[in-house]
Amino acid sequence: MKYVLVTGGVVSGLGKGVTASSIGVVLEACGLRVTSIKIDPYLNTDAGTMSPFEHGEVFVLDDGGEVDLDLGNYERFLDVTLTKDNNITTGKIYQSVLDKERKGDYLGKTVQVVPHITDAIKDWIESVSLIPVDGKEGQADVCVIELGGTVGDIESMPFIEALRQLSFSVGQENFCLIHVSLIPVLGVVGEQKTKPTQHSVRELRALGLTPHFLACRSAQPLLEATKAKLSQFCHVPAANILNIHDVPNIWHVPLLLRNQNAHHSILKQLNLTSVATAPDLDRWTKMAETFDNLTDHVKIAMVGKYVGLTDSYLSVVKALLHACIACSLKPQIEWIAASDLEDESEKSTPEAHAAAWKILKSAECILVPGGFGDRGVSGMVLAAKYARENKVPYLGICLGMQIAVIEFARSVLGLERANSTEFDAQTPDPVVIFMPEGSRTHMGSTMRLGSRRTHLESRDSLTSKLYGDVCYVDERHRHRYEVNPEVAQVVEEAGLKLVGKDDTGKRIEVIELHDHPFYVGVQFHPEFKSRPTRPSPLFLGFILAARKLLQTHLSS
């Protein structure tokens, strides 16, 4: 196995995930099979209990793993299906070592960070890198490892040490280290500054790892003088200093690497030159250029709870992008804090309330994504009501579907206090309830998670047609509450069609309003399986409906 390690320096949030994904894309384009591992040094076992405000979205895998959003980047860029073991955390490593200690595997020994924790990290990396993720038999050729955080963080020290040991044990021809760093430009001086990167590389070398490549993030392309200075003081050949400057869209990053012959140098370092081919990135070039040249926009209102950090809905944004490009459109996402739509907001923050409603009424389509907790729920209900009554295309995902059912029960069935027991435990009309097998005491990995089958009860349904006249779909789930099966009949008789159910035939997975251009709610998360060249059918239908092209698409 060949390993490419991507580390980060100076500041977090430099785009290590996109850089690691893009390296994988270029290597794949050279005919190699690539897998990837993300290391998160935090103590949480997984990302499942973290706030989207703090850590961005929680990405869900087929096997139910709740992982870092960078694994979503890997799946989209490399078109692979990863496992929860492809995301390593300090919590997982310590848990595995402590479990062994309790069983007596270290009997008589003092359990220490070195060698027991570092050995566990190495063993985990080496075993997970052998798992095929591209649907083919046998192991991959290259494993791209991204170490989260910034070099020097106290929590990442055991991982640095383990990776140092790994580089030594596998040999130099099987290990390539790429250090992502920032080259800032101070406004007063206007000069590209290399000192932060010099310090970061010095820190890395002091820990026993010497970078083979520098991937320099900057607003503008690096000057030759800057490259020469970095090469001299960081002990990296000038040819191995890669510049990832700001680009119009992230699909340009693999092309940037290709244009700087990064693949040649990486393949040479890994002794793979003889088995690799010239990189074929025609598809990526076409995608990047197509997006750059689009001029027509579609206005999408995103009504959510976590709109202060767009990474909270990263996969939804990417799925909208994939669907829009398939329709030769650019997405113009208008973020609306759901609480700003509420009646209370009209009194407390009238300007924000007026602005939110103005955006909602000018949008061509409305999307309510997933979320937890009761904040902003009233605003989401109002958004769903507006979309239903005014025939505006509406897509409700997870919580967004539950909101649509609550709104329908209140407005059409006349159940004024209809609600979810998540928001009102005493509601007399619980149209959304806690799942029977969910845990009320433990929060981590106790939801309905991962890929589950949804049976579509009628091929005449819009959802079935969008997926290609199918009778079932396999999509990923992440929810703790569900539509109450006891209200199913009365809701359906009133006009809200329950077209998708789970294997038991009781859980409601898909709802549709038939006398509407596009009013669809799904309990699953279709955004997690959307790909640049294969947009999610539901997102595609949603965008087509916004432009009144849906029926033309279905008939063709």
Secondary structure by P-SEA (a helix, b strand, c coil): cbbbbbbbccccccaaaaaaaaaaaaaaaabbbbbbbbbbccccccccccccccccbbbbccccccccaaaaaaaaaacccccccccccaaaaaaaaaaaaaaccccccccccccaaaaaaaaaaaaaaacccccccccccbbbbbbccccccccaaaaaaaaaaaaaaaccccbbbbbbbbbccccccccccaaaaaaaaaaaaaaccccccccccccccccaaaaaaaaaaacccccccccccccccccaaaaaaaaaaaaaaaaaaaccccccccccaaaaaaaaaaaaaccbbbbbbbbcccccccccaaaaaaaaaaaaaaaccccbbbbbccccccaaaaaacaaaaaaaaaaaaaccbbbbbbbbcccaaaaaaaaaaaaaaaccbbbbccaaaaaaaaaaaaccccccccccccccccccccccccccccccccccccccccbbbbbccccccaaaaaaccccbbbbbbbbcccccccaaaaaaaacccccccccccccccbbbbccccbbbbbccccccccccccccaaaaaaaaaaacaaaaaaac
